Amino acid sequence: MNDTPERQETAPRDLPPLGHEHLQRVLTWRTVANSAAHLVPHLSPGLSLLDVMCGPGTVTVDLASRLAPGRVIGLDSSATAVEYAAGLAFDAGLSNTSFLVGDVYALPVADASVDIVHAHQVLQHVDDPVAALREMRRVLRPGGILAARDADYGGAAWYPKLPALATWMAACRAVHTMRGGDPDAGRALKAWARQAGFAEVTRSASVWCFASEAEREWWGESWAQRATEADFVARAIEAGVARLKDLHEIGAAWRQWALDPDGWFVLTHGEIIAVR
């Protein structure tokens, strides 16, 4: 599997619906190298792992190939995502994977039964991240580790400084909060983990950087589409941070950014390795 950022250019665009097309394209780009590098030093063949909210399973399958013959479970709230992930594992010839539909607050996994819990871009979307982390801790064996990574939109930066992208950031943050999440989750991971009962927590940070032509096309078009989707539009207008006219200007600005050879976007992520 090609783990370089250029893999975005060939990310599948004809997946079964997982929600919105931009989300499908984001999720199918993710690999261990670009989304879970902080976990790599802790991976050894034979360890078991639970991938919480695994989406279409690209990271899960990547992890399973590294941990074989260890058992790897992917869990998501979407039956469509679970079906797609199971197909991806089958196509990869992996026999050490299984996929379940489940709830992050009530994981269908026995107490103290897995060596690693992996949660990527999960805690920013839940309304009680500490409760979710307590549930993840429950299924870890003593000495097992939780690896979590979440974006922090407060650390986002871009060039050129198009005014409509500043409006986009305000709308993005407002919509994220209205949905019960925290757009600055990356910086809070250690605090949440300690509140959930993890005493040994190591922090790190990394970024996604979108600068090549392929990266700009993929990231810019994804957000250009999302800015005019009904749900995002309704929530942004309800929050009072954008009008319909503003949202169309945001879409146009993302496409302008994508076409600019000097275009550059960085999204900061907080990461933790927490030991039970």
N, C-alpha and C positions, 0 to 999 in steps of 0.2 A: 504494500500500500504506500502510495506517495504521500509523505507527511509534510511536504513543503507548502507554503502559502499559495503557490500557484495551483494547488489542487482545487482551489475555489473555482477556477475556470471550467473545470470538468465536473463540478458537483451536479448530481442528477437534478433535473428540473421537472420530471414527470412522475414524481412519487405519488402514491395514494395520498389523499388529503390528510395532513396532520393539523390543519388549522389554516394558516395563511402561507402563500408561496414563499414569502421572505423567510418565514420560520423554517420551512422545509430546507431551503438552500443553506441557511446558517447551520442547522443541525447536521446535515449530511457532510459538511466540510470538516467537522470536528474530528480530531484524532488524539491519541495519547500525546504525540509530540507537540501539537499546538495548543492543547487544552488540559493536559495533566502531567506535564513534565516534572512537577514537584513530587509526584507519586513514584516516578520511575525508580529511584534508588531503593524503594521499599518493596519492589516486585520481585518475587522468586517463584519459579515453577512449583506447583503443588499447593500454593496458598489459595484460599477461597475468598470470593469477593461478591459484594452486593452493590450494584450500580443503581442508585436511587434516581428516579425520573430520567431514565436512560434515553428517551426519545427514540429515534429510529435505529439506534444501536451501533453507530460507527465506532464510538469510543469503547463501548462494551465489548464488541468483537475484537478490537485491537487489544484490549486488556486480556481477553480470554486466550488469545494466541500467545501472549507472554506468560500467562499463568498455567497453561495446560501442563499436567492433567488436572490442575485444581478446578474446583467447581465455581462457576461464575453465574450469578443470577442478575438479570436485568429487570427492573421494575418501572412501570410508568402508569399514569392514570388514564392514558389513552389506549384503548384496545387496538386502534389502527396502528399506533406506533409500535406496540408490542408485536403485532403480526408482521410488520415490516422488519423489525429487528430480528425476529426468529428466522425470517427468510434470508436475511443477510448472513446470519450465523450458519445456516444450512448451506448457502452458496459457498461459504468459506471452508466448508468441510469440518466445522468444529462440533465435537460431540460433548464438550464440557460446559455447554451453556443451556440455560432455561430462561424463559421470560414470563413475567406475571403482571397482571393488572392489579394495582393496589394504591393505597393511600399513604403519603409520607408520614402521617400522624399515627398510622396503625399498620406497620409493615407486616406482611404475612410471612414472617420468618421467625424461627424459634429464638429464644433467649440465648445469648452467648454462643452463636452457631457459625459466625463467619470471622475470618481474619482481617478483612479490610471492608470498610464501607466507603464508597466513592460518591460524591455529590457535586456535580458541576452545574453551575448556574441554577441552583435549586433554591437556596435560602433567600435570595433577593425577591422571590415570588410568593413566599408564604407569609401569612399574617402573624404567625407565632414561631419564629425560627428557633427559639430555645426549646420549645416543645418538640419540634422536629428533630433537633439534635439529641435530645434525651432519648427519643425513640431509636435513633441510629445507634446511640451508645448501648442501648439495651441488647441489640443483636450481636454486638462485638464480643468476641472472646476476650478474657483478661490478657492484656498485652497487645490486643488488636489495635488497628489504627483507623481513624477517620481521615480521609483526604477530601477537603472541600475547597472549592474555588468559585468566586463570584465577582462579577464586574463591579466597578465603582465609577458611576457616571460623573461623579465630581472630579475625576481625574482624566476625563476625555479632553482631547485637544485636536484641532484640525487646521488645515491650510488649503486654500485661501480662506480668509475670515469673512465668509459670506454672511450678511446680516440674517438671512432667512434660516441659516443653520443655528444661530443663537436662539431664534424663535423655536426651532425644532427641539433644541435641548430643553427649553422650558416646558414645552408640550410633552416631551417624552418623560420627563421627571414627574410631571403632574399626573399623567395617565398611569404611570407605574405605581405611584402612591395611591391613586384612587382604586386600583385593583388590589390593594392590601399589601403591596410589597414595599421594598426599600431600595431605591436606585443607588444608594451608597453602601450597599451590603458588604462589599469587599473589605472595607476598613473595620467593620464590626465583627468579623468572623471569630477572632480570638476571644473577644469579650463574650460573645454568645456561647462559644464552646465552654468557657470556664463556668458560665452560669448553668450550663447543662450538666456539669459534673466532671468535665475533663480537667485534670490538674496539670498535665504535661502537654503544652500546646506550642508548636513551633510555627512562626509566621514567615511568609515570604510574599513576593509580588512579582508579577510578570505582565506583559502587555500583548495585545493583538495590534499589529501595525498593518494598515492597508495603504499601499503606495504604488504598487505596480499597476500597469494597465488592467490586468485581469482582476486584481484585487479591488481596484476602484470601480470597475464595471459591476462586480458582484455586490459589493457593500453598498454602493450608491444606488443601484437599481432596487435592491432589497428595501432600502428606506424610502426611496421615491414611491414605491408601491404602497408601503405601509402607511405613509402619511395621508393617503386618500382612501384608506379602507374604512368601512362604515363604523366599526367599533372604535377605532382610534379617533376618527373625526368626532364622533358623538361625545367621547370622554374629554377630548381636548376642548371642545366648545363648552361642555358642561363645566369644566374647571375654570373657564374664563381666560385661558392662556392663549387661545388662537381662534380666529374666525375661519370660515370655510375658505375665504380668499387667501388667508395666511397659509393654510395647509396646502393649497395648490402651489403657492410660491415655494413652500418647503420642498415639494416634490420636484419642481423645476430646478431648485438650487442643488439638490442632490445629484441630478443628472448633469448639471453644469460642473459640479465638483468632480464627478466621475470622468468627464471628458478632459479635464485640465491635467496636462502631463506633470504639473507641479503639485497635484492634489495629494494630500497626506492626512491620515486619520489614525489616532492612537486611542485605544481603550484600555485603561488600567484595570488590573485584577488583583484582589487580595486572595491569598491562599493560606491554608493551614494543614498541618499534620498534627492530629491530636491522638494521644495514646490513652486507651482505657486502663 
